[in-house]
Amino acid sequence: MNLKKLVELGRKYPWSKPNRCLNCNGCRIWGHGFVLAWFDGLDQAIEIKRCRCPDCKCIFRFRPKGFFKRFQADTATIRSSILLKVQAGKWMSGIGKTRQCHWFRALLRKIRAYLTETWDKGILAGFDELVKMGLIPVSRSI
Protein backbone atom coordinates (compact mmCIF):
# COMPACT_ATOMS: atom_id res chain seq x y z
CA MET A 1 0.00 0.00 0.00
CA ASN A 2 1.46 3.32 -1.11
CA LEU A 3 0.84 6.18 1.34
CA LYS A 4 0.86 8.91 -1.35
CA LYS A 5 -1.62 7.01 -3.51
CA LEU A 6 -3.77 6.31 -0.45
CA VAL A 7 -3.93 10.04 0.35
CA GLU A 8 -4.91 10.81 -3.26
CA LEU A 9 -7.61 8.14 -3.62
CA GLY A 10 -8.98 8.01 -0.08
CA ARG A 11 -11.77 5.43 0.22
CA LYS A 12 -11.43 4.62 -3.49
CA TYR A 13 -8.00 3.06 -2.89
CA PRO A 14 -7.94 -0.50 -4.33
CA TRP A 15 -7.56 -2.48 -1.09
CA SER A 16 -6.58 -6.13 -1.33
CA LYS A 17 -7.72 -8.13 1.65
CA PRO A 18 -5.96 -11.31 2.77
CA ASN A 19 -7.33 -14.66 1.59
CA ARG A 20 -7.21 -16.08 5.10
CA CYS A 21 -7.34 -14.77 8.64
CA LEU A 22 -3.87 -13.97 9.90
CA ASN A 23 -4.88 -15.10 13.39
CA CYS A 24 -6.87 -18.35 13.00
CA ASN A 25 -6.33 -19.11 9.27
CA GLY A 26 -10.09 -18.97 8.68
CA CYS A 27 -11.19 -18.48 5.09
CA ARG A 28 -13.96 -15.92 5.67
CA ILE A 29 -12.81 -12.30 5.84
CA TRP A 30 -15.38 -9.51 5.92
CA GLY A 31 -14.96 -5.78 5.37
CA HIS A 32 -15.24 -3.84 8.62
CA GLY A 33 -15.36 -0.24 7.47
CA PHE A 34 -12.74 2.46 7.77
CA VAL A 35 -10.89 4.04 10.66
CA LEU A 36 -8.92 7.30 10.81
CA ALA A 37 -5.16 6.97 11.21
CA TRP A 38 -2.40 9.57 11.55
CA PHE A 39 0.98 9.31 9.85
CA ASP A 40 4.01 11.57 10.09
CA GLY A 41 4.27 14.08 7.27
CA LEU A 42 0.51 14.39 6.78
CA ASP A 43 -1.51 17.31 8.09
CA GLN A 44 -4.69 15.28 8.51
CA ALA A 45 -5.74 11.75 9.38
CA ILE A 46 -6.50 9.37 6.52
CA GLU A 47 -9.06 6.60 6.32
CA ILE A 48 -7.65 3.09 6.56
CA LYS A 49 -9.65 -0.01 5.63
CA ARG A 50 -10.36 -2.70 8.22
CA CYS A 51 -11.34 -6.37 7.88
CA ARG A 52 -12.88 -8.74 10.39
CA CYS A 53 -12.75 -12.51 10.78
CA PRO A 54 -16.18 -13.78 11.84
CA ASP A 55 -14.62 -17.00 13.16
CA CYS A 56 -12.17 -15.62 15.73
CA LYS A 57 -13.58 -12.04 15.85
CA CYS A 58 -10.14 -10.58 15.09
CA ILE A 59 -10.05 -7.16 13.39
CA PHE A 60 -7.24 -6.24 11.00
CA ARG A 61 -6.36 -2.67 10.13
CA PHE A 62 -4.37 -2.22 6.95
CA ARG A 63 -1.35 0.06 7.01
CA PRO A 64 0.94 1.60 4.40
CA LYS A 65 4.05 -0.25 3.30
CA GLY A 66 7.12 0.66 5.33
CA PHE A 67 5.31 1.28 8.62
CA PHE A 68 5.45 -0.82 11.76
CA LYS A 69 2.14 -1.76 13.31
CA ARG A 70 0.88 1.04 15.61
CA PHE A 71 3.60 3.52 14.57
CA GLN A 72 3.03 6.86 12.83
CA ALA A 73 6.62 7.22 11.65
CA ASP A 74 7.86 5.05 8.81
CA THR A 75 10.48 2.38 9.39
CA ALA A 76 13.21 4.24 7.49
CA THR A 77 12.75 7.37 9.65
CA ILE A 78 12.95 5.34 12.85
CA ARG A 79 16.08 3.55 11.63
CA SER A 80 17.67 6.87 10.57
CA SER A 81 16.96 8.33 14.01
CA ILE A 82 18.69 5.41 15.70
CA LEU A 83 21.61 5.59 13.25
CA LEU A 84 22.12 9.29 14.00
CA LYS A 85 21.98 8.67 17.75
CA VAL A 86 24.52 5.84 17.50
CA GLN A 87 26.92 7.65 15.15
CA ALA A 88 26.66 11.28 16.29
CA GLY A 89 25.09 11.02 19.73
CA LYS A 90 22.22 13.36 18.85
CA TRP A 91 18.58 13.13 17.84
CA MET A 92 17.04 13.91 14.44
CA SER A 93 15.53 17.34 14.03
CA GLY A 94 11.86 17.57 13.14
CA ILE A 95 10.82 14.65 15.35
CA GLY A 96 10.19 14.98 19.05
CA LYS A 97 13.09 13.95 21.26
CA THR A 98 10.72 12.06 23.57
CA ARG A 99 9.51 9.80 20.75
CA GLN A 100 13.05 9.08 19.63
CA CYS A 101 14.11 8.31 23.21
CA HIS A 102 11.23 5.84 23.48
CA TRP A 103 12.33 4.12 20.26
CA PHE A 104 15.95 3.96 21.36
CA ARG A 105 15.26 2.64 24.87
CA ALA A 106 12.77 0.08 23.56
CA LEU A 107 15.33 -1.10 21.01
CA LEU A 108 18.01 -1.56 23.68
CA ARG A 109 15.54 -3.50 25.81
CA LYS A 110 14.54 -5.76 22.91
CA ILE A 111 18.16 -6.41 21.97
CA ARG A 112 18.83 -7.56 25.54
CA ALA A 113 15.66 -9.68 25.61
CA TYR A 114 15.88 -11.37 22.21
CA LEU A 115 19.54 -11.19 21.22
CA THR A 116 20.85 -11.47 24.81
CA GLU A 117 23.43 -9.48 26.71
CA THR A 118 26.19 -11.03 24.60
CA TRP A 119 25.06 -9.25 21.40
CA ASP A 120 28.20 -7.48 20.17
CA LYS A 121 27.33 -6.50 16.60
CA GLY A 122 25.98 -3.06 17.47
CA ILE A 123 22.65 -1.39 18.01
CA LEU A 124 21.78 -0.83 14.35
CA ALA A 125 22.60 -4.45 13.49
CA GLY A 126 20.34 -5.41 16.40
CA PHE A 127 17.54 -3.33 14.86
CA ASP A 128 17.98 -5.12 11.53
CA GLU A 129 18.18 -8.55 13.16
CA LEU A 130 14.98 -7.99 15.14
CA VAL A 131 13.20 -6.92 11.93
CA LYS A 132 14.43 -10.14 10.25
CA MET A 133 12.95 -12.07 13.17
CA GLY A 134 9.56 -10.50 12.40
CA LEU A 135 9.58 -8.27 15.49
CA ILE A 136 8.98 -4.56 15.85
CA PRO A 137 12.35 -3.53 17.30
CA VAL A 138 11.16 -0.24 18.80
CA SER A 139 7.90 -1.35 20.41
CA ARG A 140 7.87 -1.44 24.18
CA SER A 141 6.25 -4.86 24.40
CA ILE A 142 8.56 -7.84 24.78
Rosetta constraint file for C-alpha pairs under 8 A:
AtomPair CA 1 CA 6 HARMONIC 7.37 0.50
AtomPair CA 1 CA 63 HARMONIC 7.14 0.50
AtomPair CA 1 CA 64 HARMONIC 4.77 0.50
AtomPair CA 1 CA 65 HARMONIC 5.23 0.50
AtomPair CA 2 CA 6 HARMONIC 6.07 0.50
AtomPair CA 2 CA 64 HARMONIC 5.79 0.50
AtomPair CA 2 CA 65 HARMONIC 6.23 0.50
AtomPair CA 3 CA 7 HARMONIC 6.22 0.50
AtomPair CA 3 CA 64 HARMONIC 5.51 0.50
AtomPair CA 3 CA 65 HARMONIC 7.45 0.50
AtomPair CA 4 CA 8 HARMONIC 6.37 0.50
AtomPair CA 5 CA 9 HARMONIC 6.09 0.50
AtomPair CA 5 CA 13 HARMONIC 7.53 0.50
AtomPair CA 6 CA 10 HARMONIC 5.49 0.50
AtomPair CA 6 CA 13 HARMONIC 5.86 0.50
AtomPair CA 7 CA 46 HARMONIC 6.71 0.50
AtomPair CA 9 CA 13 HARMONIC 5.15 0.50
AtomPair CA 10 CA 46 HARMONIC 7.17 0.50
AtomPair CA 10 CA 47 HARMONIC 6.55 0.50
AtomPair CA 11 CA 47 HARMONIC 6.77 0.50
AtomPair CA 11 CA 48 HARMONIC 7.91 0.50
AtomPair CA 11 CA 49 HARMONIC 7.96 0.50
AtomPair CA 15 CA 49 HARMONIC 7.46 0.50
AtomPair CA 17 CA 29 HARMONIC 7.80 0.50
AtomPair CA 17 CA 51 HARMONIC 7.42 0.50
AtomPair CA 18 CA 22 HARMONIC 7.89 0.50
AtomPair CA 18 CA 29 HARMONIC 7.57 0.50
AtomPair CA 19 CA 27 HARMONIC 6.46 0.50
AtomPair CA 19 CA 28 HARMONIC 7.89 0.50
AtomPair CA 19 CA 29 HARMONIC 7.33 0.50
AtomPair CA 20 CA 25 HARMONIC 5.24 0.50
AtomPair CA 20 CA 26 HARMONIC 5.43 0.50
AtomPair CA 20 CA 27 HARMONIC 4.64 0.50
AtomPair CA 20 CA 28 HARMONIC 6.78 0.50
AtomPair CA 20 CA 29 HARMONIC 6.79 0.50
AtomPair CA 21 CA 25 HARMONIC 4.50 0.50
AtomPair CA 21 CA 26 HARMONIC 5.02 0.50
AtomPair CA 21 CA 27 HARMONIC 6.41 0.50
AtomPair CA 21 CA 28 HARMONIC 7.35 0.50
AtomPair CA 21 CA 29 HARMONIC 6.62 0.50
AtomPair CA 21 CA 53 HARMONIC 6.24 0.50
AtomPair CA 23 CA 56 HARMONIC 7.68 0.50
AtomPair CA 23 CA 58 HARMONIC 7.14 0.50
AtomPair CA 24 CA 55 HARMONIC 7.87 0.50
AtomPair CA 24 CA 56 HARMONIC 6.56 0.50
AtomPair CA 26 CA 53 HARMONIC 7.30 0.50
AtomPair CA 26 CA 55 HARMONIC 6.67 0.50
AtomPair CA 28 CA 53 HARMONIC 6.26 0.50
AtomPair CA 28 CA 54 HARMONIC 6.89 0.50
AtomPair CA 28 CA 55 HARMONIC 7.60 0.50
AtomPair CA 29 CA 51 HARMONIC 6.44 0.50
AtomPair CA 29 CA 52 HARMONIC 5.78 0.50
AtomPair CA 29 CA 53 HARMONIC 4.94 0.50
AtomPair CA 29 CA 54 HARMONIC 7.04 0.50
AtomPair CA 30 CA 51 HARMONIC 5.48 0.50
AtomPair CA 30 CA 52 HARMONIC 5.18 0.50
AtomPair CA 30 CA 53 HARMONIC 6.28 0.50
AtomPair CA 30 CA 54 HARMONIC 7.35 0.50
AtomPair CA 31 CA 49 HARMONIC 7.84 0.50
AtomPair CA 31 CA 50 HARMONIC 6.23 0.50
AtomPair CA 31 CA 51 HARMONIC 4.45 0.50
AtomPair CA 31 CA 52 HARMONIC 6.19 0.50
AtomPair CA 32 CA 49 HARMONIC 7.40 0.50
AtomPair CA 32 CA 50 HARMONIC 5.03 0.50
AtomPair CA 32 CA 51 HARMONIC 4.70 0.50
AtomPair CA 32 CA 52 HARMONIC 5.72 0.50
AtomPair CA 32 CA 59 HARMONIC 7.79 0.50
AtomPair CA 33 CA 49 HARMONIC 6.00 0.50
AtomPair CA 33 CA 50 HARMONIC 5.62 0.50
AtomPair CA 33 CA 51 HARMONIC 7.34 0.50
AtomPair CA 34 CA 47 HARMONIC 5.73 0.50
AtomPair CA 34 CA 48 HARMONIC 5.27 0.50
AtomPair CA 34 CA 49 HARMONIC 4.49 0.50
AtomPair CA 34 CA 50 HARMONIC 5.70 0.50
AtomPair CA 35 CA 47 HARMONIC 5.36 0.50
AtomPair CA 35 CA 48 HARMONIC 5.31 0.50
AtomPair CA 35 CA 49 HARMONIC 6.58 0.50
AtomPair CA 35 CA 50 HARMONIC 7.19 0.50
AtomPair CA 36 CA 45 HARMONIC 5.66 0.50
AtomPair CA 36 CA 46 HARMONIC 5.35 0.50
AtomPair CA 36 CA 47 HARMONIC 4.55 0.50
AtomPair CA 36 CA 48 HARMONIC 6.11 0.50
AtomPair CA 37 CA 45 HARMONIC 5.15 0.50
AtomPair CA 37 CA 46 HARMONIC 5.44 0.50
AtomPair CA 37 CA 47 HARMONIC 6.26 0.50
AtomPair CA 37 CA 48 HARMONIC 6.54 0.50
AtomPair CA 38 CA 42 HARMONIC 7.38 0.50
AtomPair CA 38 CA 44 HARMONIC 6.86 0.50
AtomPair CA 38 CA 45 HARMONIC 4.54 0.50
AtomPair CA 38 CA 46 HARMONIC 6.50 0.50
AtomPair CA 38 CA 72 HARMONIC 6.21 0.50
AtomPair CA 39 CA 45 HARMONIC 7.17 0.50
AtomPair CA 39 CA 71 HARMONIC 7.91 0.50
AtomPair CA 39 CA 72 HARMONIC 4.37 0.50
AtomPair CA 39 CA 73 HARMONIC 6.28 0.50
AtomPair CA 40 CA 72 HARMONIC 5.54 0.50
AtomPair CA 40 CA 73 HARMONIC 5.31 0.50
AtomPair CA 40 CA 74 HARMONIC 7.68 0.50
AtomPair CA 48 CA 61 HARMONIC 6.90 0.50
AtomPair CA 48 CA 62 HARMONIC 6.26 0.50
AtomPair CA 48 CA 63 HARMONIC 7.01 0.50
AtomPair CA 49 CA 61 HARMONIC 6.17 0.50
AtomPair CA 49 CA 62 HARMONIC 5.87 0.50
AtomPair CA 50 CA 59 HARMONIC 6.83 0.50
AtomPair CA 50 CA 60 HARMONIC 5.48 0.50
AtomPair CA 50 CA 61 HARMONIC 4.43 0.50
AtomPair CA 50 CA 62 HARMONIC 6.14 0.50
AtomPair CA 51 CA 59 HARMONIC 5.71 0.50
AtomPair CA 51 CA 60 HARMONIC 5.15 0.50
AtomPair CA 51 CA 61 HARMONIC 6.59 0.50
AtomPair CA 52 CA 57 HARMONIC 6.42 0.50
AtomPair CA 52 CA 58 HARMONIC 5.74 0.50
AtomPair CA 52 CA 59 HARMONIC 4.41 0.50
AtomPair CA 52 CA 60 HARMONIC 6.20 0.50
AtomPair CA 53 CA 57 HARMONIC 5.17 0.50
AtomPair CA 53 CA 58 HARMONIC 5.40 0.50
AtomPair CA 53 CA 59 HARMONIC 6.53 0.50
AtomPair CA 54 CA 58 HARMONIC 7.57 0.50
AtomPair CA 63 CA 67 HARMONIC 6.96 0.50
AtomPair CA 63 CA 69 HARMONIC 7.43 0.50
AtomPair CA 66 CA 74 HARMONIC 5.65 0.50
AtomPair CA 66 CA 75 HARMONIC 5.55 0.50
AtomPair CA 66 CA 76 HARMONIC 7.38 0.50
AtomPair CA 67 CA 71 HARMONIC 6.58 0.50
AtomPair CA 67 CA 72 HARMONIC 7.35 0.50
AtomPair CA 67 CA 73 HARMONIC 6.79 0.50
AtomPair CA 67 CA 74 HARMONIC 4.55 0.50
AtomPair CA 67 CA 75 HARMONIC 5.34 0.50
AtomPair CA 68 CA 74 HARMONIC 7.00 0.50
AtomPair CA 68 CA 75 HARMONIC 6.41 0.50
AtomPair CA 68 CA 136 HARMONIC 6.57 0.50
AtomPair CA 69 CA 136 HARMONIC 7.82 0.50
AtomPair CA 73 CA 77 HARMONIC 6.45 0.50
AtomPair CA 73 CA 78 HARMONIC 6.71 0.50
AtomPair CA 74 CA 78 HARMONIC 6.50 0.50
AtomPair CA 75 CA 79 HARMONIC 6.15 0.50
AtomPair CA 76 CA 80 HARMONIC 6.03 0.50
AtomPair CA 77 CA 81 HARMONIC 6.14 0.50
AtomPair CA 78 CA 82 HARMONIC 6.40 0.50
AtomPair CA 78 CA 100 HARMONIC 7.74 0.50
AtomPair CA 78 CA 103 HARMONIC 7.54 0.50
AtomPair CA 79 CA 83 HARMONIC 6.11 0.50
AtomPair CA 79 CA 124 HARMONIC 7.69 0.50
AtomPair CA 79 CA 127 HARMONIC 7.74 0.50
AtomPair CA 80 CA 84 HARMONIC 6.12 0.50
AtomPair CA 81 CA 85 HARMONIC 6.27 0.50
AtomPair CA 81 CA 91 HARMONIC 6.35 0.50
AtomPair CA 81 CA 92 HARMONIC 5.59 0.50
AtomPair CA 81 CA 100 HARMONIC 6.88 0.50
AtomPair CA 82 CA 86 HARMONIC 6.12 0.50
AtomPair CA 82 CA 100 HARMONIC 7.79 0.50
AtomPair CA 82 CA 103 HARMONIC 7.94 0.50
AtomPair CA 82 CA 104 HARMONIC 6.46 0.50
AtomPair CA 82 CA 124 HARMONIC 7.09 0.50
AtomPair CA 83 CA 87 HARMONIC 6.00 0.50
AtomPair CA 83 CA 124 HARMONIC 6.52 0.50
AtomPair CA 84 CA 88 HARMONIC 5.45 0.50
AtomPair CA 84 CA 89 HARMONIC 6.68 0.50
AtomPair CA 84 CA 90 HARMONIC 6.33 0.50
AtomPair CA 84 CA 91 HARMONIC 6.48 0.50
AtomPair CA 84 CA 92 HARMONIC 6.88 0.50
AtomPair CA 85 CA 89 HARMONIC 4.37 0.50
AtomPair CA 85 CA 90 HARMONIC 4.83 0.50
AtomPair CA 85 CA 91 HARMONIC 5.62 0.50
AtomPair CA 85 CA 92 HARMONIC 7.93 0.50
AtomPair CA 86 CA 90 HARMONIC 7.98 0.50
AtomPair CA 86 CA 123 HARMONIC 7.48 0.50
AtomPair CA 86 CA 124 HARMONIC 7.87 0.50
AtomPair CA 91 CA 97 HARMONIC 6.52 0.50
AtomPair CA 91 CA 100 HARMONIC 7.09 0.50
AtomPair CA 92 CA 97 HARMONIC 7.88 0.50
AtomPair CA 95 CA 99 HARMONIC 7.38 0.50
AtomPair CA 95 CA 100 HARMONIC 7.37 0.50
AtomPair CA 96 CA 100 HARMONIC 6.59 0.50
AtomPair CA 97 CA 101 HARMONIC 6.05 0.50
AtomPair CA 98 CA 102 HARMONIC 6.25 0.50
AtomPair CA 99 CA 103 HARMONIC 6.35 0.50
AtomPair CA 100 CA 104 HARMONIC 6.14 0.50
AtomPair CA 101 CA 105 HARMONIC 6.02 0.50
AtomPair CA 102 CA 106 HARMONIC 5.96 0.50
AtomPair CA 102 CA 138 HARMONIC 7.67 0.50
AtomPair CA 103 CA 107 HARMONIC 6.07 0.50
AtomPair CA 103 CA 138 HARMONIC 4.75 0.50
AtomPair CA 103 CA 139 HARMONIC 7.04 0.50
AtomPair CA 104 CA 108 HARMONIC 6.33 0.50
AtomPair CA 104 CA 138 HARMONIC 6.87 0.50
AtomPair CA 105 CA 109 HARMONIC 6.21 0.50
AtomPair CA 105 CA 138 HARMONIC 7.87 0.50
AtomPair CA 106 CA 110 HARMONIC 6.13 0.50
AtomPair CA 106 CA 137 HARMONIC 7.24 0.50
AtomPair CA 106 CA 138 HARMONIC 5.04 0.50
AtomPair CA 106 CA 139 HARMONIC 5.98 0.50
AtomPair CA 106 CA 140 HARMONIC 5.16 0.50
AtomPair CA 107 CA 111 HARMONIC 6.09 0.50
AtomPair CA 107 CA 123 HARMONIC 7.92 0.50
AtomPair CA 107 CA 127 HARMONIC 6.91 0.50
AtomPair CA 107 CA 137 HARMONIC 5.34 0.50
AtomPair CA 107 CA 138 HARMONIC 4.80 0.50
AtomPair CA 107 CA 139 HARMONIC 7.46 0.50
AtomPair CA 108 CA 112 HARMONIC 6.33 0.50
AtomPair CA 108 CA 123 HARMONIC 7.33 0.50
AtomPair CA 109 CA 113 HARMONIC 6.18 0.50
AtomPair CA 110 CA 114 HARMONIC 5.82 0.50
AtomPair CA 110 CA 115 HARMONIC 7.57 0.50
AtomPair CA 110 CA 137 HARMONIC 6.42 0.50
AtomPair CA 110 CA 138 HARMONIC 7.66 0.50
AtomPair CA 110 CA 142 HARMONIC 6.60 0.50
AtomPair CA 111 CA 115 HARMONIC 5.03 0.50
AtomPair CA 111 CA 116 HARMONIC 6.39 0.50
AtomPair CA 111 CA 117 HARMONIC 7.73 0.50
AtomPair CA 111 CA 119 HARMONIC 7.49 0.50
AtomPair CA 111 CA 123 HARMONIC 7.82 0.50
AtomPair CA 111 CA 126 HARMONIC 6.06 0.50
AtomPair CA 111 CA 127 HARMONIC 7.77 0.50
AtomPair CA 111 CA 130 HARMONIC 7.70 0.50
AtomPair CA 111 CA 137 HARMONIC 7.99 0.50
AtomPair CA 112 CA 116 HARMONIC 4.46 0.50
AtomPair CA 112 CA 117 HARMONIC 5.12 0.50
AtomPair CA 112 CA 119 HARMONIC 7.67 0.50
AtomPair CA 113 CA 117 HARMONIC 7.85 0.50
AtomPair CA 113 CA 142 HARMONIC 7.39 0.50
AtomPair CA 114 CA 130 HARMONIC 7.90 0.50
AtomPair CA 115 CA 119 HARMONIC 5.86 0.50
AtomPair CA 115 CA 126 HARMONIC 7.57 0.50
AtomPair CA 119 CA 126 HARMONIC 7.88 0.50
AtomPair CA 121 CA 125 HARMONIC 6.02 0.50
AtomPair CA 121 CA 126 HARMONIC 7.07 0.50
AtomPair CA 122 CA 126 HARMONIC 6.19 0.50
AtomPair CA 123 CA 127 HARMONIC 6.31 0.50
AtomPair CA 124 CA 128 HARMONIC 6.39 0.50
AtomPair CA 125 CA 129 HARMONIC 6.04 0.50
AtomPair CA 126 CA 130 HARMONIC 6.09 0.50
AtomPair CA 127 CA 131 HARMONIC 6.35 0.50
AtomPair CA 127 CA 137 HARMONIC 5.74 0.50
AtomPair CA 128 CA 132 HARMONIC 6.28 0.50
AtomPair CA 129 CA 133 HARMONIC 6.30 0.50
AtomPair CA 130 CA 134 HARMONIC 6.57 0.50
AtomPair CA 130 CA 135 HARMONIC 5.42 0.50
AtomPair CA 130 CA 136 HARMONIC 6.94 0.50
AtomPair CA 130 CA 137 HARMONIC 5.62 0.50
AtomPair CA 131 CA 135 HARMONIC 5.25 0.50
AtomPair CA 131 CA 136 HARMONIC 6.22 0.50
AtomPair CA 131 CA 137 HARMONIC 6.41 0.50
